[in-house]
Amino acid sequence: MWTSLNSEDNMIYEMFKVALQLEEPWKLMHVEFDDKEEAWHLFIDFERGSTFACPACGAESKAYDAEVKKWRHLDFWNWKTYMHARVPRTNCRTCKKVTQVPVKWSRPLSHFTLHFEAWAMRLMAEMPVNAAARELREHDTRMWRIFHHYIEKAMDELDWTRVKQIAIDETSSRRGHRYITLFVDVQAKTVLFATEGKGMDTLGRFKEQLSAKGASAEQIQDVCCDMSPAFIRGIQEYFPQAEITFDKFHVMKLVNEAVDDVRIQEQKHAPELKHTKYIWLKNESNLKREQKETLARLKDSHLQTGRAYRLKLAMQEF
Ligand SMILES: [Zn+2]
């Protein structure tokens, strides 16, 4: 049931008025609440005869007509809160155009106030979008719309013209069924671009994106990536002037695999190597005491595995 609170001296009305901080010519007219849906409805309107600035040229004119709109605002006392207002259009004499007047509390076409969207974005930064949608009691497609709007806006505002060093990495989603390649500006530590796949064509798409952003492939001096042949070919094809650096993590992974291969081969005739796999792969400081003792005994022996291990340590130093 909707209950109306419309007397000016009502305390709840006064509280909402303070909370909304509306500016002229907007005014909170009355408040209603729906105890079944647990929602507040705040009705705002402008004074008759008010003038509004034309969004294009700034000339003031009276409302030509108005459209009733509704926005979800921040919750009050845990109830959903909606703002309702007639949003005017002006018929500007200078521009000869009918335009909707922007309102301070929301961006055009959004069904939420800016405060609500800021709250939603904070939640979505901390948790998956569907979890945030549950928390906010909204459908997740509406949350995705907010998310895309602000992410695209932030991406549009990124300046790519000074990017020199990039890092590329692939990641998989949905249990490895879908690959995504990420391009990161190393100096700014910002993700610039994400695209599906993990092949050399991802570099071609990144190159296209660079020119779309007013930058060029030639300005890329260094590319850091894992040792994937597809990335290497892509860099040679699309960024031939760039130096390729392999990141340490991926190099050490390959070195560890090589050490393990040597051990597997050698333990066939060197039984003392049985059950020593992790002794050679982990950092020494992470080993248990008896593992450390085994390592000390074996690493400087005649074993090929010991030699491979010493090369690995040298590589780590490097
Ligand atoms: Zn105008």
Residues whose N, C-alpha, C, O or C-beta is under 5 A from the ligand:
A	BS01	ZN	C54 A56 C57 G58 A59 C92 T94 C95
